Amino acid sequence: MSRICELTGKGRQVGHNVSHANNKTKRTFLPNLQNVTLISEALEKSVRLRVSTHGLRSVEHVGGLDNWLLKTSDEKLSLKARRLKRDIAKKSAVAA
């Protein structure tokens, strides 16, 4: 399983460990990923996603999973999230 957030696309970053003597060695910084169950109000079901804590805060700030998916570009989303976005868009088009 790749270490990429399914909602924000946040992945690993590369940097250095720097010692007291200023020696630099390569290291990776991994995102804080959590397995969460988010509720889609339009689809009336819960969805399990692997999301970074930053992404989870962003979803809460925007007002829920449905609003987040409709506002986010497809390039950042995983395949599972893109399918959810498509289903939510269909549901909202039928309701309107």
Number of C-alpha atoms within 10 A of each C-alpha: 4 8 16 20 25 22 27 22 16 20 16 14 10 9 11 12 11 12 9 6 6 8 9 12 10 9 12 11 11 14 17 17 20 13 11 15 13 16 15 16 13 16 15 8 10 12 15 11 18 20 24 25 16 14 20 20 12 16 19 12 11 13 10 17 22 20 18 19 22 15 10 14 12 15 10 15 20 17 13 13 18 20 13 19 22 13 14 20 16 13 13 12 9 8 8 5
